[in-house]
């Protein structure tokens, strides 16, 4: 019958395990967020200090790549199981994008 709904009551061990896992995940996200804020401050400081653009641009690009990786793995949950298909499409898009940029750079500078 439609009214016969089975509910699963969690044991104390299951509850504690889920709570501990959630706390560890939250700690990782907060740590990653703090690291990303620090990387952003480094980028702003490099620009504000008046360094040469030949030095600042590679630093900012490197920091941006690091932040993208951190965001994908911690905030987009790419490190979790079950995200293999999304990861494959994402990495395929990155490869196509890098090949496109490399192609245009080669055409312009050759």
C-alpha contacts under 8 A as a table, 3 or more apart, distances in Angstrom:
res1	aa1	res2	aa2	distance
1	X	4	X	5.58
2	X	5	X	7.27
10	X	13	X	7.98
10	X	14	X	5.93
10	X	15	X	6.29
11	X	14	X	5.27
11	X	15	X	6.24
12	X	15	X	5.04
12	X	16	X	6.10
13	X	16	X	5.18
13	X	17	X	6.09
14	X	17	X	5.10
14	X	18	X	6.18
15	X	18	X	5.29
15	X	19	X	6.10
16	X	19	X	5.03
16	X	20	X	6.03
17	X	20	X	5.19
17	X	21	X	6.10
18	X	21	X	5.08
18	X	22	X	6.05
19	X	22	X	5.15
19	X	23	X	6.13
20	X	23	X	5.08
20	X	24	X	6.21
21	X	24	X	5.17
21	X	25	X	6.19
22	X	25	X	5.05
22	X	26	X	6.10
23	X	26	X	5.11
23	X	27	X	6.12
24	X	27	X	5.05
24	X	28	X	6.23
25	X	28	X	5.11
25	X	29	X	6.26
26	X	29	X	5.05
26	X	30	X	6.15
27	X	30	X	5.20
27	X	31	X	6.11
28	X	31	X	5.11
28	X	32	X	6.08
28	X	74	X	7.45
29	X	32	X	5.06
29	X	33	X	6.06
29	X	74	X	6.04
29	X	75	X	6.94
30	X	33	X	4.99
30	X	34	X	6.19
31	X	34	X	5.13
31	X	35	X	6.26
32	X	35	X	5.03
32	X	36	X	6.17
32	X	70	X	6.82
32	X	74	X	7.24
33	X	36	X	5.08
33	X	37	X	6.24
34	X	37	X	5.12
34	X	38	X	6.22
35	X	38	X	5.03
35	X	39	X	6.20
36	X	39	X	5.00
36	X	40	X	6.17
36	X	67	X	6.11
36	X	70	X	7.93
37	X	40	X	5.06
37	X	41	X	6.24
38	X	41	X	5.05
38	X	42	X	6.29
39	X	42	X	5.03
39	X	43	X	6.37
39	X	63	X	6.31
39	X	67	X	7.80
40	X	43	X	5.09
40	X	44	X	6.27
40	X	63	X	7.72
41	X	44	X	5.10
41	X	45	X	5.99
42	X	45	X	5.07
42	X	46	X	6.12
43	X	46	X	5.15
43	X	47	X	6.40
43	X	56	X	7.95
43	X	59	X	7.32
43	X	60	X	5.73
43	X	63	X	7.39
44	X	47	X	5.21
44	X	48	X	5.99
45	X	48	X	4.98
45	X	49	X	5.83
46	X	49	X	5.36
46	X	50	X	6.90
46	X	51	X	6.40
46	X	56	X	6.22
47	X	50	X	5.65
47	X	51	X	6.58
47	X	56	X	6.57
48	X	51	X	7.90
51	X	55	X	6.75
51	X	56	X	6.44
52	X	55	X	5.37
52	X	56	X	6.24
53	X	56	X	4.87
53	X	57	X	5.77
54	X	57	X	6.02
54	X	58	X	7.17
55	X	58	X	6.00
55	X	59	X	6.53
56	X	59	X	5.17
56	X	60	X	6.11
57	X	60	X	5.20
57	X	61	X	6.15
58	X	61	X	5.05
58	X	62	X	6.04
59	X	62	X	5.16
59	X	63	X	6.16
60	X	63	X	5.09
60	X	64	X	6.04
61	X	64	X	5.00
61	X	65	X	6.25
62	X	65	X	5.21
62	X	66	X	6.33
63	X	66	X	5.09
63	X	67	X	6.19
64	X	67	X	5.06
64	X	68	X	6.17
65	X	68	X	5.12
65	X	69	X	6.30
66	X	69	X	5.24
66	X	70	X	6.25
67	X	70	X	5.03
67	X	71	X	6.04
68	X	71	X	5.11
68	X	72	X	6.13
69	X	72	X	5.20
69	X	73	X	6.24
70	X	73	X	5.36
70	X	74	X	5.87
70	X	75	X	7.56
71	X	74	X	5.45
71	X	75	X	5.00
71	X	76	X	6.29
72	X	75	X	5.89
72	X	76	X	4.78
72	X	77	X	6.57
72	X	78	X	5.89
73	X	76	X	5.92
73	X	77	X	5.29
73	X	78	X	4.70
73	X	79	X	5.26
74	X	77	X	5.23
74	X	78	X	7.06
74	X	79	X	7.19
77	X	80	X	5.63
77	X	83	X	7.84
78	X	81	X	7.94
78	X	83	X	5.89
78	X	84	X	7.89
78	X	87	X	6.65
79	X	83	X	7.59
80	X	83	X	6.38
81	X	84	X	7.18
82	X	85	X	7.74
83	X	86	X	5.39
83	X	87	X	6.07
84	X	87	X	5.03
84	X	88	X	6.12
85	X	88	X	5.07
85	X	89	X	6.37
86	X	89	X	5.24
86	X	90	X	6.08
87	X	90	X	4.99
87	X	91	X	6.01
88	X	91	X	5.26
88	X	92	X	6.01
89	X	92	X	5.03
89	X	93	X	6.13
90	X	93	X	5.14
90	X	94	X	6.30
91	X	94	X	4.96
91	X	95	X	6.18
92	X	95	X	5.11
92	X	96	X	6.21
93	X	96	X	5.09
93	X	97	X	6.00
94	X	97	X	5.00
94	X	98	X	6.06
95	X	98	X	5.14
95	X	99	X	6.13
96	X	99	X	5.16
96	X	100	X	6.11
97	X	100	X	5.05
97	X	101	X	6.20
98	X	101	X	5.14
98	X	102	X	5.99
99	X	102	X	5.03
99	X	103	X	5.98
100	X	103	X	5.05
100	X	104	X	6.29
101	X	104	X	5.22
101	X	105	X	6.08
102	X	105	X	5.11
102	X	106	X	6.02
103	X	106	X	5.11
103	X	107	X	6.15
104	X	107	X	5.02
104	X	108	X	6.03
105	X	108	X	5.21
105	X	109	X	5.94
106	X	109	X	5.35
106	X	110	X	5.47
107	X	110	X	5.54
